Amino acid sequence: MKVIAPTLEKLSTEFVKTKKYYHLNKIGELQYTETRYYLFSWLIYTFWYRNA
């Protein structure tokens, strides 16, 4: 499951970028994207540690 590690890092980076972008542009659509990125990266993070 080590293949997922770079993907997790990428998702975390994208999440941070999305969060910063949302603070600059307060639009409901970006808030949805921020939440989706967070949940998706949390799921991968959880399963990655379970299967390590």
The first five atom37 places (N, CA, C, CB, O) and aatype in JSON, in Angstrom:
{
  "aatype": [12, 11, 19, 9, 0, 14, 16, 10, 6, 11, 10, 15, 16, 6, 13, 19, 11, 16, 11, 11, 18, 18, 8, 10, 2, 11, 9, 7, 6, 10, 5, 18, 16, 6, 16, 1, 18, 18, 10, 13, 15, 17, 10, 9, 18, 16, 13, 17, 18, 1, 2, 0],
  "atom_mask": [
    [1, 1, 1, 1, 1],
    [1, 1, 1, 1, 1],
    [1, 1, 1, 1, 1],
    [1, 1, 1, 1, 1],
    [1, 1, 1, 1, 1],
    [1, 1, 1, 1, 1],
    [1, 1, 1, 1, 1],
    [1, 1, 1, 1, 1],
    [1, 1, 1, 1, 1],
    [1, 1, 1, 1, 1],
    [1, 1, 1, 1, 1],
    [1, 1, 1, 1, 1],
    [1, 1, 1, 1, 1],
    [1, 1, 1, 1, 1],
    [1, 1, 1, 1, 1],
    [1, 1, 1, 1, 1],
    [1, 1, 1, 1, 1],
    [1, 1, 1, 1, 1],
    [1, 1, 1, 1, 1],
    [1, 1, 1, 1, 1],
    [1, 1, 1, 1, 1],
    [1, 1, 1, 1, 1],
    [1, 1, 1, 1, 1],
    [1, 1, 1, 1, 1],
    [1, 1, 1, 1, 1],
    [1, 1, 1, 1, 1],
    [1, 1, 1, 1, 1],
    [1, 1, 1, 0, 1],
    [1, 1, 1, 1, 1],
    [1, 1, 1, 1, 1],
    [1, 1, 1, 1, 1],
    [1, 1, 1, 1, 1],
    [1, 1, 1, 1, 1],
    [1, 1, 1, 1, 1],
    [1, 1, 1, 1, 1],
    [1, 1, 1, 1, 1],
    [1, 1, 1, 1, 1],
    [1, 1, 1, 1, 1],
    [1, 1, 1, 1, 1],
    [1, 1, 1, 1, 1],
    [1, 1, 1, 1, 1],
    [1, 1, 1, 1, 1],
    [1, 1, 1, 1, 1],
    [1, 1, 1, 1, 1],
    [1, 1, 1, 1, 1],
    [1, 1, 1, 1, 1],
    [1, 1, 1, 1, 1],
    [1, 1, 1, 1, 1],
    [1, 1, 1, 1, 1],
    [1, 1, 1, 1, 1],
    [1, 1, 1, 1, 1],
    [1, 1, 1, 1, 1]
  ],
  "atom_positions": [
    [[0.83, -1.22, 0.0], [0.0, 0.0, 0.0], [0.86, 1.27, 0.0], [-0.93, 0.01, 1.22], [0.34, 2.37, 0.17]],
    [[2.16, 1.11, -0.19], [3.02, 2.29, -0.17], [2.8, 3.2, -1.38], [4.48, 1.86, -0.13], [3.22, 4.36, -1.38]],
    [[2.14, 2.67, -2.4], [1.87, 3.46, -3.61], [0.92, 4.62, -3.29], [1.26, 2.57, -4.71], [0.94, 5.65, -3.96]],
    [[0.1, 4.45, -2.26], [-0.89, 5.47, -1.91], [-0.24, 6.67, -1.21], [-1.97, 4.86, -1.0], [-0.8, 7.77, -1.23]],
    [[0.92, 6.47, -0.61], [1.57, 7.54, 0.15], [1.78, 8.84, -0.65], [2.9, 7.06, 0.64], [1.42, 9.91, -0.17]],
    [[2.35, 8.78, -1.87], [2.5, 10.01, -2.65], [1.14, 10.63, -3.0], [3.28, 9.73, -3.94], [1.0, 11.85, -3.06]],
    [[0.15, 9.77, -3.22], [-1.19, 10.26, -3.52], [-1.76, 11.01, -2.32], [-2.13, 9.09, -3.91], [-2.41, 12.05, -2.48]],
    [[-1.52, 10.49, -1.13], [-1.98, 11.15, 0.09], [-1.32, 12.51, 0.25], [-1.69, 10.27, 1.32], [-1.98, 13.49, 0.59]],
    [[-0.02, 12.57, -0.01], [0.7, 13.84, 0.08], [0.14, 14.84, -0.93], [2.21, 13.63, -0.16], [-0.02, 16.02, -0.62]],
    [[-0.15, 14.36, -2.12], [-0.7, 15.22, -3.16], [-2.07, 15.74, -2.74], [-0.81, 14.46, -4.5], [-2.37, 16.92, -2.92]],
    [[-2.89, 14.87, -2.18], [-4.22, 15.27, -1.73], [-4.13, 16.3, -0.6], [-5.02, 14.05, -1.26], [-4.89, 17.27, -0.58]],
    [[-3.21, 16.08, 0.32], [-3.02, 17.02, 1.43], [-2.6, 18.38, 0.9], [-1.99, 16.48, 2.42], [-3.08, 19.41, 1.37]],
    [[-1.69, 18.38, -0.07], [-1.22, 19.62, -0.68], [-2.37, 20.33, -1.39], [-0.07, 19.35, -1.66], [-2.55, 21.54, -1.25]],
    [[-3.15, 19.56, -2.14], [-4.29, 20.13, -2.86], [-5.32, 20.68, -1.87], [-4.94, 19.06, -3.77], [-5.94, 21.7, -2.13]],
    [[-5.49, 20.0, -0.75], [-6.44, 20.45, 0.27], [-6.02, 21.8, 0.83], [-6.54, 19.41, 1.41], [-6.85, 22.69, 1.02]],
    [[-4.72, 21.95, 1.1], [-4.19, 23.21, 1.63], [-4.38, 24.32, 0.59], [-2.7, 23.07, 2.01], [-4.79, 25.43, 0.93]],
    [[-4.08, 24.01, -0.68], [-4.26, 24.99, -1.75], [-5.72, 25.41, -1.86], [-3.77, 24.42, -3.1], [-6.04, 26.59, -2.01]],
    [[-6.61, 24.41, -1.78], [-8.04, 24.69, -1.89], [-8.51, 25.56, -0.73], [-8.84, 23.37, -1.92], [-9.31, 26.47, -0.92]],
    [[-7.99, 25.28, 0.46], [-8.38, 26.04, 1.64], [-7.94, 27.5, 1.51], [-7.77, 25.4, 2.9], [-8.71, 28.41, 1.81]],
    [[-6.7, 27.71, 1.07], [-6.2, 29.07, 0.89], [-7.01, 29.8, -0.18], [-4.71, 29.06, 0.51], [-7.36, 30.98, -0.02]],
    [[-7.31, 29.1, -1.26], [-8.07, 29.69, -2.36], [-9.48, 30.06, -1.91], [-8.13, 28.72, -3.55], [-10.03, 31.08, -2.33]],
    [[-10.04, 29.22, -1.06], [-11.4, 29.48, -0.55], [-11.42, 30.74, 0.3], [-11.91, 28.28, 0.26], [-12.37, 31.52, 0.24]],
    [[-10.39, 30.94, 1.1], [-10.32, 32.13, 1.95], [-10.2, 33.4, 1.11], [-9.14, 32.03, 2.93], [-10.67, 34.47, 1.51]],
    [[-9.57, 33.29, -0.06], [-9.44, 34.45, -0.95], [-10.75, 34.71, -1.7], [-8.3, 34.22, -1.96], [-11.12, 35.87, -1.92]],
    [[-11.44, 33.65, -2.08], [-12.7, 33.78, -2.82], [-13.8, 33.04, -2.08], [-12.55, 33.24, -4.27], [-13.92, 31.82, -2.2]],
    [[-14.61, 33.76, -1.32], [-15.63, 33.11, -0.49], [-16.85, 32.77, -1.33], [-16.02, 34.02, 0.7], [-17.82, 33.54, -1.39]],
    [[-16.79, 31.6, -1.97], [-17.88, 31.13, -2.82], [-18.32, 29.76, -2.3], [-17.44, 31.06, -4.33], [-17.48, 28.94, -1.92]],
    [[-19.62, 29.51, -2.29], [-20.14, 28.24, -1.79], [-19.58, 27.03, -2.51], [0.0, 0.0, 0.0], [-19.39, 25.98, -1.9]],
    [[-19.31, 27.18, -3.82], [-18.79, 26.07, -4.6], [-17.41, 25.64, -4.1], [-18.72, 26.45, -6.08], [-17.11, 24.45, -4.07]],
    [[-16.59, 26.59, -3.71], [-15.26, 26.27, -3.2], [-15.34, 25.64, -1.82], [-14.39, 27.53, -3.15], [-14.5, 24.8, -1.47]],
    [[-16.33, 26.03, -1.05], [-16.51, 25.42, 0.27], [-16.84, 23.94, 0.11], [-17.63, 26.15, 1.06], [-16.37, 23.11, 0.89]],
    [[-17.65, 23.63, -0.9], [-17.99, 22.24, -1.18], [-16.74, 21.46, -1.6], [-19.07, 22.15, -2.28], [-16.53, 20.33, -1.16]],
    [[-15.92, 22.07, -2.44], [-14.68, 21.43, -2.9], [-13.75, 21.18, -1.72], [-13.98, 22.3, -3.96], [-13.13, 20.12, -1.63]],
    [[-13.65, 22.15, -0.82], [-12.8, 22.03, 0.36], [-13.23, 20.84, 1.21], [-12.83, 23.32, 1.19], [-12.4, 20.04, 1.64]],
    [[-14.53, 20.72, 1.46], [-15.07, 19.63, 2.26], [-14.83, 18.29, 1.59], [-16.57, 19.83, 2.5], [-14.46, 17.32, 2.25]],
    [[-15.03, 18.24, 0.26], [-14.84, 17.0, -0.48], [-13.39, 16.54, -0.43], [-15.28, 17.17, -1.94], [-13.11, 15.36, -0.23]],
    [[-12.46, 17.47, -0.6], [-11.04, 17.14, -0.52], [-10.68, 16.61, 0.86], [-10.18, 18.37, -0.86], [-9.93, 15.64, 0.99]],
    [[-11.21, 17.25, 1.89], [-10.9, 16.84, 3.26], [-11.39, 15.43, 3.54], [-11.52, 17.82, 4.25], [-10.64, 14.61, 4.07]],
    [[-12.63, 15.13, 3.19], [-13.2, 13.8, 3.43], [-12.47, 12.73, 2.64], [-14.68, 13.79, 3.08], [-12.21, 11.64, 3.15]],
    [[-12.14, 13.05, 1.38], [-11.47, 12.08, 0.51], [-10.07, 11.76, 1.03], [-11.38, 12.62, -0.92], [-9.67, 10.59, 1.08]],
    [[-9.32, 12.79, 1.43], [-7.97, 12.55, 1.95], [-8.02, 11.84, 3.3], [-7.2, 13.88, 2.07], [-7.13, 11.05, 3.62]],
    [[-9.05, 12.13, 4.1], [-9.18, 11.46, 5.4], [-9.43, 9.97, 5.2], [-10.33, 12.08, 6.22], [-8.87, 9.14, 5.93]],
    [[-10.27, 9.61, 4.23], [-10.55, 8.2, 3.94], [-9.3, 7.46, 3.51], [-11.63, 8.08, 2.86], [-9.01, 6.37, 4.02]],
    [[-8.55, 8.04, 2.59], [-7.32, 7.4, 2.1], [-6.3, 7.29, 3.24], [-6.72, 8.2, 0.91], [-5.62, 6.27, 3.37]],
    [[-6.2, 8.34, 4.04], [-5.28, 8.34, 5.18], [-5.61, 7.2, 6.14], [-5.35, 9.7, 5.92], [-4.72, 6.49, 6.59]],
    [[-6.89, 7.02, 6.45], [-7.34, 5.96, 7.36], [-7.03, 4.58, 6.81], [-8.83, 6.1, 7.63], [-6.46, 3.73, 7.5]],
    [[-7.42, 4.34, 5.55], [-7.21, 3.02, 4.95], [-5.73, 2.72, 4.76], [-7.93, 2.93, 3.62], [-5.31, 1.56, 4.86]],
    [[-4.93, 3.76, 4.48], [-3.5, 3.57, 4.28], [-2.86, 3.04, 5.58], [-2.82, 4.9, 3.84], [-2.03, 2.14, 5.54]],
    [[-3.25, 3.62, 6.7], [-2.69, 3.16, 7.98], [-3.23, 1.79, 8.38], [-3.0, 4.17, 9.07], [-2.51, 1.01, 9.01]],
    [[-4.46, 1.5, 8.03], [-5.03, 0.2, 8.36], [-4.33, -0.92, 7.61], [-6.52, 0.18, 8.03], [-4.12, -2.01, 8.14]],
    [[-3.95, -0.65, 6.37], [-3.36, -1.68, 5.52], [-1.84, -1.65, 5.51], [-3.86, -1.53, 4.11], [-1.21, -2.42, 4.79]],
    [[-1.24, -0.77, 6.31], [0.23, -0.64, 6.31], [0.88, -1.91, 6.87], [0.66, 0.59, 7.14], [2.11, -1.99, 6.95]]
  ]
}
